[in-house]
Amino acid sequence: MHSITDRVPVSIIISNYNYARFLRRSIDSALEQSYDNTEVIVVDDASTDDTADVVASYGSRIKTCLRKTNGGHAAAFNTGFASSRGEIVLFLDADDYLYPNAISEIVDAWEDDTVQVQFRLHIVDEDMEVKDVFPPPELPFDSGDVTPKLLQTGRYQTTVTSGLAFKRTALNVIMPVPEADFRQGADGYLVTVAPLHGQVTSIDACLGAYRIHGANHSVFAEKLGQRARWRVEHDFHRMEALSHQADEIGLTVPSDVNLHDPIHLEERLASLCMDRSRHPIVGDSRFALGAAGAAASLKMNASFRRRAMLAAWFLSVGVLPSRMAKAILSWKLVASSRPAFLLRLSKTIRHAIG
């Protein structure tokens, strides 16, 4: 029995920083929802481009929050949430956009105990041409009570900012997002702590588009070590937040939780291999991380072939000579670095294990 009706207010909070060239598509997608009771809030994080002109052109159709100083992802989330009224809240990145049925589908899927709805997104390029699906269809979402998985590995299968919706009462408990720790990747904070307060509901359909372009924070393949260090440190911030929230409801997060998370171990290996001198964890070794990654991979919620291949990859990076290990690591994390034969092989494998 669903607990909400078409009258429940929904807030779409668009966070923007120097994305004027994408912003209009994002705002239009929010305004064009088939679900009527939706407010659109645009938070501009002190942009220096033409954003002000774009938002001004919408007049009273949107609510605008213009930050005077740039505070990052978390600050934009906090500013928008403080101005919102919706019982369901979406944080939409300004370079992404929703399909017209998105809110209606989310409302229809919502249950009494839902605190978070997650859905798939089409990956599109700068020209909005569909390239893929995120997360890939062969990776099943984790749904329902994901707290046991969070306490075991610190992670579950979810998605990025624009593929998420949250219950306001849960956000009231966990917000504001810590702005210093989550200047980037504030969605990582929300998906880590919100499920402690209720159920996660998943929708396998694509309800929007996740735009990949050269300016994305997540796209800097030429700086693989830098990206890996950021993600490792982001995980530590997430685990600190998880531990704090868990303590408040009488749960304990194991101190070694990250060592059971293949994604964390993958990034940690990348950081160590690509730039040992700047790696943030003293005492890490490729062999130990590779062995932990192989063990964690075999416990994933994925096909046996996928789990076995990932375990073999971890062991390879852990034991092969440094130069070979770096090449194998790059081939997995940066598609553009793969030899042609490996690109063909990866496509074949993906179809085989999907």
Order of alpha helices (4+ residues) and beta strands (2+ residues): beta-alpha-beta-alpha-beta-alpha-beta-beta-alpha-beta-beta-alpha-beta-alpha-alpha-beta-alpha-alpha-alpha-alpha-alpha-alpha
